[in-house]
Amino acid sequence: MQAEGPSGTALHAAAARAAHLIVDGEPVVFRDPQAYAVLGERAEELVGLHRAMGDHPVAAGLRAAVVTRSRYTEDRLADAVRRGVRQYVILGAGLDTYACRAASGPVEVFEVDHPATQRWKREAMESAGLPAPPRLTYVPADLEDGRVVDRLAAHGFDLARPAFVSWLGVTAYLTRAAVTRTLAGLGRLAPGSEIVVDHLLPEAMRGPRARAYAETLMPLVAEHGEPWLTFLSPAEAADLLEEHGFEVIEQVPERDAVDPAFWARSDALASGEISVLTRARPPDRPGGAAGRDASPRR
């Protein structure tokens, strides 16, 4: 991550959410009306790329990946809130706006990211006139060091209460060891918690659309200092979670993460088909494996 502000990944994810409401038609997969504002002075530049080349398969695929994972995750979060979960942790939050959009709700939001990203975001929100969300806590942390849960606890997160955790658009940029360390820490979450994590498929499992998407995007992100480092098949992701006591609830390819009706469209928005969303529960008790009552979709 760049010391002076958000990573390119964080900026382009927010731009994709903003551009979806501008470039794409109906049906809208995910509504994030604050995404443009949190881009600050970079908004027109980054959203302008989608305006200029929104029909390009990589641009359309990026928008699809971002809004699909966001829709799936926030739908699962809403289910958790209905069950009484009141803590939401966003790992690698970047320029996420859930706390703004749900400011009047009951959920305490903990955004975990690099402090430079958090400073930049706060300044952008202030410049845009967005009020500081009353139930948002910024948790500065390095996701490579494996101490995320300790950092959360130091900032008011209650390990005795269940939480919903999203980990989106991040694992590909971490080493496998860092992913493992983070999962080990998340195994300390209270019973009733849930995690949603997305992961990129390895080369051997990519279809034609995913291969073309990766061949175009991988050199670009590497050139900007953010190479893709970790790829996981559904089985590898499940094994990694299960090694740390998690119960895998379901695994959903990106395209299948939303209602099929969202793909019945006349615009260019289409899944790049390179990622999978895995949803899991932490152990029922410290050091114990969770019991199985659901079969993962693999």
C-alpha positions in Angstrom: 0.0 0.0 0.0 1.2 3.5 -0.8 2.1 5.5 2.2 0.4 8.6 1.0 -3.1 7.2 0.5 -5.2 4.2 -0.6 -3.9 1.5 -2.8 -4.8 1.4 -6.4 -7.0 -1.6 -5.6 -9.0 0.3 -3.1 -9.5 3.3 -5.5 -10.5 1.1 -8.4 -13.0 -0.9 -6.3 -14.7 2.3 -5.2 -14.7 3.6 -8.7 -16.3 0.4 -9.9 -19.1 0.8 -7.4 -19.6 4.4 -8.4 -19.4 3.7 -12.1 -22.0 0.9 -11.9 -24.7 3.5 -11.2 -23.5 5.7 -14.1 -22.3 3.4 -16.8 -24.5 0.3 -16.4 -28.2 0.0 -17.0 -30.9 -2.0 -15.2 -31.0 -4.1 -13.2 -28.7 -2.4 -10.7 -26.8 -5.1 -8.8 -25.6 -2.9 -5.9 -26.3 0.7 -5.0 -23.5 2.7 -3.4 -24.4 6.4 -3.8 -21.5 7.5 -1.6 -18.8 5.7 -3.6 -18.2 8.7 -5.9 -17.8 11.1 -2.9 -15.2 8.9 -1.1 -13.0 9.0 -4.2 -12.3 12.6 -3.4 -10.3 14.5 -6.0 -9.7 11.2 -7.9 -13.4 10.6 -8.6 -13.8 12.1 -12.1 -10.5 10.6 -13.3 -11.3 7.1 -12.1 -15.0 7.0 -12.9 -14.1 8.7 -16.3 -12.2 5.6 -17.2 -15.4 3.6 -17.0 -17.3 6.2 -18.9 -14.7 6.1 -21.7 -14.3 2.4 -21.9 -17.1 0.9 -19.9 -17.8 -1.7 -22.6 -14.3 -3.2 -22.4 -14.5 -6.7 -21.0 -11.9 -6.0 -18.2 -13.6 -2.8 -17.1 -17.1 -4.4 -17.2 -15.7 -7.5 -15.5 -14.1 -5.4 -12.7 -17.4 -3.6 -12.1 -19.2 -7.0 -12.1 -16.8 -8.5 -9.6 -17.0 -5.6 -7.2 -20.7 -5.1 -7.2 -21.5 -8.8 -7.1 -19.3 -9.5 -4.1 -20.6 -6.4 -2.3 -24.3 -7.4 -3.0 -23.7 -11.0 -1.8 -21.9 -10.0 1.3 -24.2 -7.3 2.4 -27.2 -9.6 1.8 -25.5 -12.1 4.1 -24.8 -9.3 6.6 -28.5 -8.3 6.6 -29.3 -12.0 7.4 -26.8 -11.9 10.3 -28.3 -8.6 11.7 -31.7 -10.2 11.7 -30.3 -13.0 13.8 -29.0 -10.4 16.3 -25.4 -9.9 15.2 -24.3 -6.3 15.9 -20.6 -6.2 15.0 -19.4 -5.9 11.4 -15.7 -6.2 10.6 -14.4 -5.1 7.2 -10.9 -6.4 6.6 -9.0 -4.3 4.1 -11.9 -1.9 4.1 -10.4 0.6 1.6 -13.1 3.1 0.7 -16.0 1.0 1.8 -19.1 3.1 2.6 -21.4 0.7 4.5 -21.0 2.7 7.7 -22.2 5.8 5.9 -25.2 4.0 4.2 -26.2 2.3 7.5 -25.5 5.2 9.9 -28.9 5.0 11.6 -28.7 1.2 12.0 -27.8 -0.9 15.0 -24.5 -2.3 13.7 -21.1 -1.3 15.0 -18.7 -1.2 12.1 -14.9 -1.8 12.4 -12.9 -0.9 9.4 -9.5 -2.6 9.3 -6.9 -1.1 7.0 -3.6 0.8 6.6 -3.7 4.1 8.6 -2.8 6.1 5.5 -5.9 4.8 3.7 -8.0 5.7 6.7 -6.7 9.2 6.9 -7.3 9.8 3.2 -10.8 8.4 3.4 -11.7 10.6 6.4 -10.4 13.7 4.5 -12.3 12.8 1.4 -15.5 12.3 3.4 -15.1 15.6 5.2 -14.4 17.4 1.9 -17.6 15.9 0.4 -19.7 16.9 3.3 -20.4 13.4 4.5 -20.9 13.2 8.2 -18.7 10.9 10.2 -20.7 7.7 10.8 -21.5 7.5 14.5 -20.9 3.7 14.9 -17.7 3.4 12.8 -14.3 2.6 14.4 -11.2 2.7 12.3 -8.7 0.0 13.2 -5.3 0.6 11.8 -3.5 -2.6 11.0 -1.2 -4.5 8.7 -3.0 -7.6 7.3 0.4 -9.3 6.8 1.3 -9.5 10.5 -1.6 -11.7 11.6 -2.5 -9.6 14.6 -5.9 -8.3 13.3 -8.0 -9.7 16.1 -5.7 -8.2 18.7 -5.9 -4.8 17.0 -9.7 -5.1 16.9 -9.9 -5.9 20.6 -7.7 -2.9 21.4 -10.2 -0.7 19.6 -13.4 -1.8 21.4 -14.3 -5.0 19.5 -16.0 -7.5 21.8 -14.6 -11.0 21.3 -17.4 -12.4 23.4 -20.1 -11.2 21.0 -20.7 -12.6 17.5 -19.6 -10.7 14.5 -19.9 -10.7 10.7 -16.6 -10.4 8.9 -16.1 -9.5 5.2 -12.7 -10.0 3.5 -13.2 -8.9 0.0 -10.7 -8.1 -2.8 -7.7 -8.7 -0.4 -6.5 -12.3 -0.3 -5.0 -12.2 -3.8 -2.6 -9.4 -2.7 -1.4 -11.2 0.5 1.0 -14.1 0.8 -0.5 -17.5 1.6 1.3 -17.3 5.0 -0.5 -14.0 5.8 -3.9 -15.4 4.8 -3.2 -18.4 7.2 -2.2 -16.1 10.1 -5.3 -14.0 9.7 -7.6 -17.1 9.6 -5.8 -18.3 12.8 -6.7 -15.1 14.5 -10.3 -15.1 13.2 -10.8 -18.5 14.8 -11.1 -16.7 18.1 -14.4 -15.1 17.0 -17.4 -15.9 19.2 -19.9 -18.6 18.3 -22.6 -17.2 16.0 -20.0 -15.3 13.9 -19.6 -15.6 10.2 -17.0 -14.7 7.6 -17.3 -14.1 3.8 -14.0 -14.1 1.9 -13.4 -14.0 -1.8 -10.4 -15.6 -3.6 -9.1 -15.8 -7.1 -9.0 -19.1 -9.0 -5.7 -20.6 -10.0 -4.8 -20.6 -13.6 -5.7 -24.2 -14.2 -9.3 -23.6 -13.1 -9.9 -20.5 -15.3 -12.3 -20.6 -18.2 -11.8 -18.5 -21.4 -13.3 -15.4 -19.9 -11.3 -15.6 -16.7 -8.1 -16.3 -18.6 -8.6 -13.2 -20.8 -9.4 -11.1 -17.7 -6.3 -12.3 -15.8 -4.0 -11.9 -18.8 -5.0 -8.3 -19.2 -5.2 -7.3 -15.5 -2.3 -9.2 -13.9 0.5 -7.2 -15.6 -1.2 -3.9 -14.9 -1.6 -4.5 -11.1 1.9 -5.9 -10.9 3.3 -2.8 -12.7 1.7 -0.6 -10.1 3.2 -2.5 -7.2 0.2 -4.7 -6.3 0.9 -8.1 -7.8 -1.5 -11.0 -7.3 0.2 -13.4 -4.9 -2.3 -16.0 -3.8 -4.8 -18.1 -5.8 -7.1 -20.6 -4.2 -9.3 -23.3 -5.7 -12.6 -23.8 -3.8 -11.1 -27.0 -2.3 -7.9 -25.2 -1.2 -9.9 -22.4 0.4 -12.1 -24.9 2.2 -9.2 -26.9 3.5 -7.4 -23.7 4.7 -10.5 -22.6 6.6 -11.2 -26.1 8.0 -7.6 -26.4 9.2 -8.4 -23.5 11.5 -11.6 -25.0 12.8 -14.0 -23.2 10.4 -17.1 -24.8 9.1 -17.7 -23.9 5.4 -21.3 -23.0 4.8 -21.1 -22.5 1.0 -18.8 -21.6 -1.8 -20.3 -19.6 -4.7 -18.7 -18.7 -8.0 -18.9 -15.0 -8.6 -21.6 -15.2 -11.3 -23.8 -17.4 -9.1 -23.5 -15.1 -6.1 -26.5 -13.0 -7.2 -29.9 -13.8 -8.7 -29.6 -15.0 -12.3 -32.0 -12.2 -13.2 -29.2 -9.7 -12.7 -27.4 -11.1 -15.8 -30.4 -10.7 -18.1 -29.2 -7.3 -19.3 -28.5 -5.4 -22.5 -25.3 -3.6 -21.3 -21.7 -4.9 -21.1 -21.7 -5.9 -17.4 -20.6 -9.5 -17.2 -18.8 -11.6 -14.7 -15.1 -12.2 -15.3 -15.7 -15.7 -13.7 -12.3 -15.6 -11.9 -13.3 -15.5 -8.3 -15.3 -17.5 -5.7 -17.0 -16.4 -2.5 -16.6 -18.7 0.5 -18.8 -18.3 3.5 -17.8 -20.0 6.8 -18.4 -20.1 10.6 -15.6 -20.1 13.1 -15.2 -22.8 15.7 -18.0 -23.4 18.2 -15.6 -23.0 21.1 -12.0 -22.1 21.5 -9.8 -24.8 20.1 -12.8 -26.9 18.9 -13.9 -27.6 15.4 -17.4 -26.5 14.4 -20.0 -29.1 13.8 -21.3 -29.5 10.3 -24.9 -28.9 9.5 -24.6 -27.6 5.9 -22.9 -28.8 2.8 -20.7 -26.3 1.0 -21.4 -25.6 -2.6 -18.2 -26.3 -4.5 
